[in-house]
Amino acid sequence: MQPGYPQQQPPQIDNNMTMSIVSIFLFWPLAIPAIINASKVNPLLQQGDFAGAQAAAAESKKWSKWALIVGLVWIGLIVVCCLLGGLAGIMGGSTSN
């Protein structure tokens, strides 16, 4: 560092921990790697490994997105199946003698 120049601040990298925690409620098998990678970001930044922190944040974001997508699709399928099953029960249950 040269005298007279302010110390350069390290770049701020979002660790995506919030999205990882939210995704654990939708599809936990894919959310676990997201949380593991999100927890690696801050220690890597403190060590000065900015490329490693960026890679861990990108992996965390990828796994979180997949967990959110799979979880929402799964919930959507459950809702559609329940609605179709309920309609089938209503239609099949209305027989007259």
Backbone hydrogen bonds, N-H to C=O, Kabsch-Sander energy under -0.5 kcal/mol:
donor,donor_aa,acceptor,acceptor_aa,energy
5,Y,2,Q,-1.5
20,S,16,N,-1.9
21,I,17,M,-2.4
22,V,18,T,-2.4
23,S,19,M,-2.2
24,I,20,S,-0.9
25,F,21,I,-0.5
25,F,22,V,-1.2
26,L,23,S,-0.8
27,F,23,S,-2.5
30,L,27,F,-0.8
31,A,27,F,-1.0
32,I,28,W,-1.6
34,A,30,L,-0.8
35,I,31,A,-2.3
36,I,32,I,-2.4
37,N,33,P,-2.4
38,A,34,A,-2.2
39,S,35,I,-2.0
40,K,36,I,-0.6
40,K,37,N,-0.8
41,V,37,N,-0.6
41,V,38,A,-0.7
42,N,38,A,-0.5
44,L,40,K,-1.7
45,L,41,V,-2.1
46,Q,42,N,-2.3
47,Q,43,P,-1.6
48,G,44,L,-0.6
48,G,45,L,-0.9
49,D,44,L,-2.3
50,F,48,G,-1.5
53,A,49,D,-2.1
54,Q,50,F,-2.4
55,A,51,A,-2.2
56,A,52,G,-2.5
57,A,53,A,-2.3
58,A,54,Q,-2.2
59,E,55,A,-2.4
60,S,56,A,-2.4
61,K,57,A,-2.3
62,K,58,A,-2.3
63,W,59,E,-2.6
64,S,60,S,-2.3
65,K,61,K,-2.5
66,W,62,K,-2.2
67,A,63,W,-2.2
68,L,64,S,-2.6
69,I,65,K,-2.8
70,V,66,W,-2.7
71,G,67,A,-2.4
72,L,68,L,-2.5
73,V,69,I,-2.4
74,W,70,V,-2.5
75,I,71,G,-2.4
76,G,72,L,-2.4
77,L,73,V,-2.5
78,I,74,W,-2.1
79,V,75,I,-2.4
80,V,76,G,-2.5
81,C,77,L,-2.6
82,C,78,I,-2.5
83,L,79,V,-2.4
84,L,80,V,-2.7
85,G,81,C,-2.6
86,G,82,C,-2.3
87,L,83,L,-2.4
88,A,84,L,-2.4
89,G,85,G,-2.0
90,I,86,G,-2.1
91,M,87,L,-2.8
92,G,88,A,-2.6
93,G,89,G,-1.6
94,S,90,I,-0.5
94,S,91,M,-0.6
95,T,93,G,-0.9
